[in-house]
Amino acid sequence: MNTLPTKDQIRQWITENPGLTGKRDLAKAFGIKGDARIDLKRMLKELEAEGGLEKKARSYREPGALPPVSVLLVLPPDSNGDLFAQPLEADAGDSPPRILIMPQKGDVALAGGMKILARLTPVGGQDYGYQARLIRALGSNPLKLLGVFRSSAEGGRIIPVDKGVDKEWKVARDHTFDARDGELVEAEQVGPKRLGLPQARITARLGDPNGPRAVSLIAIHQHGIPDQFPDAVIAEADAAQPAPLGKREDLRHLPLLTIDPIDARDRDDAVYAEADPDPKNPGGFLIWVAIADVAYYVRPNSALDREARKRGNSTYFPDRVVPMLPDVLSGDLCSLHEHVDRACMAVQMRIDAHGQKLGHRFTRGLMRSQGSLHYAQVQDAIDGNPDAVTAPLLPILTTLYAAYDALKRARALRQPLDLELPERKIVLSDEGKVTSVAFKARFDAHKLIEECMILANVAAAEELVGLKRPLLFRVHEEPSQDKLESLREVAEASGFTLAKGQVLKTAHLNRLLAQAQGTEFDELMNISTLRSMTQAYYNAQNFGHFGLALRNYAHFTSPIRRYSDLIVHRALIAGHGWGDDGLSAWDVENLDETAKLISDTERRSMVAERDTNDRYLAAFLSERVGNEFAGRISGVQRFGLFVKLDETGADGLVPIRSVGREYFHYDQDRQVLIGSDTGIEIGIGLRVNVRLAEATPMTGGITLDLLNIEGATLPTGRAKPGRYQPRKPGKFAAKDAATKRKVVRKRR
C-alpha cells in the first residue's frame, strides 16, 4: 500500500527540489503508484486552495517563488558595475525579487534591456533573493555559426559556410580553441553587437572542410542534428535481446518479403498477398503488412525513448545516416532481415476486386522474412527476367502485383494528388567524391509498396479512431486561397484552367496536371502545384490528408526511423491490451508537444538533407565552370532567377544584374519579371541556356549567366551605347498600387 506524504513533506520537497515539481516528479519521489495518485492530486489541489502552493505550467512551487529556469530582463549596471535582473512573469508582483547575474567565462556580454533565459538559485542573507546563471540571450543575436578558420597574429577570422552570409567573424587570440588555419569550426558570438565584424569564440573543431564526407558533417552541425548517442542509450540498446514468441501470434508460416532500395540501411516493413478464399469476395485479396515491433525494445520514458523522441526521425545523407535508434536496433534486432525471427506488428487487410478495403485485423506477432529484395530486382522478375533469388519467389510476387492492380483501381477512384517530380540520386566514391548525379528510376515495385503502406496507415488510423484511443495523425491541409489564386494565375498564363467557386479537391488539381502533361508547361505546372501545397505535419487532432484524399491517416509503417509510428504502435498495444509497453499516461498528456517536436525535427532533417545535396552538387559542378547547360526557370525573385539544370537537377541563381540590359519590374503575384522597355515577361517554366559562372562547394551556391530564353537572346531594350538610360519603374508602381487595391477589396 502506498503511504502518502504529509503536506509539510510535499512543501519541503518542492523547496529543496525546484526542478522536480511536477505531479509525476512528486509521485516518483514518494513512491506513489496506482489509485494513490488520485489522493496525491487531491492533496495538491488542497495545498493550492490553501495558498501553500501555486501551480505553474503543470508544476508546483511555493507562492511567490520563481521557477528554476526563468526569463529575465537585464537591468542597467549598478554603481559597483554588478548586473541585476528582474523576472518577466506577469504576476511577479509590485516588488519583484532582486536577481544577481553571476557571469561565467565565455558568456555573451549582457547590457541593460536585454532578455535572457537563466537558471535561478535562491539565496539567503543577501540583499537579493536569487543568483542567475546565463543559459542564453533571447532575441538578441545569431549565436552560432559554422565556417572555415583563417588564422592571423591577432587570432583569426571565420568565413561562414552558409549561403548568403558574406560577413566574416573575428576571433581573438584567446578564443581560437587552438584551431588550425583552414579547419572547419563551430563558433558562437561573444561581446555586444557593434559596427564592424562580429566577435566570436570557437567552440568545436571539425577537421578538414575538404575531407571525405565533410559535407554531411557540416549539415549535421549546422542544423543541430544529434549524431552521438549518450552512454545510457547505448547501454540499453546493447542489453536488448530478441523477442520470444510468448503470447504473440506466430506468423512465421507467411512468406512475407521485404522490398527496399538496394542500399537500404534498415528494413521496417514486409508484405504478402494471397487471393481471398471467401467466395463472397471474387477477385479480392488478403494483404498482409508486417512492421518491425520497435515498441518492444523502446519502452516509454526509457533512455532510448527519450533520445528517439528528441531526434524525431532518422536523417539520410548520400554518405551516411543519422539514425533515430542505435545500430544494434535499427540495423539488427528491429530490422526484418531474411530467414530470422523478428517481432512485428502486423495487419491483415481484406480488399475487393476494385481495391476497396472491406476490413482489417491487427495483431502482434513473430515473423520470418522469406527474402530481402530490392525494387529493380523485383521489377526485373515481374518483367520476365528473374534472378536466382527471385525465381523461386515469383508466384508470391505475381500475386502481390495482382493485388496492386486492384489497389490502383481504388487509387484512380480516390484521385490523390498525382505529381510527377523525379528524385535525383547522388553517387559517391569510397573517398566521398561525387562520381555521378542521376534521377532515380521509379518502378511499379515502388508504387506497389507505397500503396500497401498507405492502406496499412489508413487501417491503423481507423482502428485507433474506432477504439477511441489517442494517436498522432499525419495531417495535410488544403492549400490557402492566396496560394490557389497564384496557381490559378500561372495556369491561366500557360493556357490552362483551374475551376473557381467550388470546394477544392485533388481531382481538380489532377485535371490541371493532365492538361499540362506532354506540353512545354508540364514541369512548370508540377512545380507550381507543389509550391501551392501546405507542409504536412503531425497532430493529435484529425484534420485529414488533402494530398492523399484520405479522411483518416496516420504513420504506422516506419517505426525504426520515425517516432510518430512508434506512438501509433504504442496506441495499438494499449488499445488491444498486448503488453505493458503501450502508450503511457505521459505519452498521452504530452501528445501535442510530441507532435510539434517531431514535426519540427522532420523539417530540420529535410533542410539538412537538401543543403547537403546542394553542396555535393556544387562540388560536382565546380570542375565545369564555364560550361553551358540547359535548364528551366524554377523560381523568380526581385533579385534574380532560379534555374534548375536538366542534367543534374541542381538549382542555380541568375543574378538580376545579368538579366538583359533594362530595368526589370518584379510582379510578385504572377511570379514574373517584366522588362521596363521591351515588356518581355520572364516567368517560371521557361526553357533557358546558361553558363556556369561559379560553384562553391562550401556553401552549395551556384551562380549562372543567362545566355538565352526559349532559344532567343534577350532584347537589349532601348539603351543606346554610351548613353545612360534611367530605370523606368513608374508605370509598374502604378500597376502595383492598382493590384493591391483590388486585393484589398476582394479580402473585405
PyMOL commands that set and color helices and strands:
alter all, ss='L'
color gray80, all
select helices_A, chain A and resi 7-16+23-29+36-50+173-175+214-222+231-239+294-296+303-311+327-333+375-382+391-414+444-466+481-493+506-516+522-532+563-576+585-589+591-624+656-658+730-747
alter helices_A, ss='H'
color red, helices_A
select strands_A, chain A and resi 54-56+59-61+69-74+84-87+99-101+115-122+130-138+144-152+155-160+169-172+184-189+199-207+249-250+258-260+269-275+285-292+315-316+321-322+341-351+357-368+372-374+424-428+434-439+473-475+537-539+628-637+640-645+651-655+664-667+672-675+681-683+687-696+701-709
alter strands_A, ss='S'
color yellow, strands_A
deselect
rebuild
show_as cartoon
